[in-house]
Amino acid sequence: MDVPGTPKLWILAIRPRTLPASVAPVIVGTAMAISDKGFKPTAALAALAGALLLQIGANLANDYFDYIKGIDTADRLGPVRVMQSGLISAKHLRTGIIIVIIFTAMVGLYLISVGGWIILFIGLISILAGLAYSGGPYPLASHGLGDVFVFIFFGFVAVCGTYYVQTLHLTMLTVLMSIPVGMLVTSILVVNNLRDIVTDKKAGKFTLAVMVGKRWTKIEYLTLLVSAYTIPFILCFSKMLSGWVALFPVVSLPMAIYLIYDVQHGTGTALNQTLAGTAKLSFVFSLLLSIGLII
């Protein structure tokens, strides 16, 4: 059936609740640029647009490929997937993916003009990795590599790339600051995979959660959150950061504790709210961390 979908359905397809994951690293990378007197607003906005487009493209591709490969079925516990539900046809979803890639390339051309050919390399790798996350002959998400992919591209690549297009250089502190951001964004995926262990295993999608089981997946989530809050303190004690920086993210600690409890005790569809809350935490933590960096 050739179903183009309504604007409301396309908004559903891009998964707005996951988008803070792409905004968070751009905020931190920009805060680092401001701190180092290298802030360039146009480049920062372009980096934000590029990050959002890459996230949207990856979400659409995930919707498409997971259905094609028989992973998304009527048994899924997560939010509605437009292709599996018959709300948008494969033809139109493919078209949507292509359009997003075109817009991403347009933003990329500007960033290349600012940051040089290394941005072209980063952009191409990011687009290919986003498609390979769910598609291709060796889907990363189906072979236990999804967590590594998210940590690298939503942590190191996004934070450092945002900083680089504004300052045209990279510092070790920026690299280190990308670690807690990457950890928190990865924790979003951990909740998603924890919820889907049974259905993913049945469909032959071997995420890291499927491989290690529920107990170790919950430990992974706890480790990621605890480490994310610990790293700024370590950097402050080592005099690489001002002592104030670590104190700002602590404001979000009650939210993190609540989510850790949810992950330890929540099951099934109840984890959908935990997933949304974890995405919100990644944004709030990054915003608070950025305020500390700027002042």
Order of alpha helices (4+ residues) and beta strands (2+ residues): alpha-alpha-alpha-alpha-alpha-alpha-alpha-alpha-alpha-alpha-alpha-alpha-alpha
